[in-house]
Amino acid sequence: MKQKDIIIIIIVVFVAGVSSFFVSRMFFGKESDRNVEVKVVEVITTDFTPPSDQYFNENSVNPTQIITIGDNPEVPAEEPR
């Protein structure tokens, strides 16, 4: 390469860098435009409040029990398909 070619490459790289800087500023905006307010979540703790007795008590239906239909208690109901 000649000395003249190296100078032209350096000038092209410089112009491309400067122009890409200003073009990116147009697309991405200023730093003040990028500030966004977000909600702050509450801290997760290990405390557990027991569920309401209105829904979870000794008289409630237990959904984990096997349901039998008919007179034969040894044959559970078929699972839905």
Summary of the structure (lengths in Angstrom):
residues: 81
radius of gyration: 35.7
end to end distance: 75.9
largest distance: 101.1
contacts: 82
relative contact order: 0.05
helix: 37%
strand: 0%
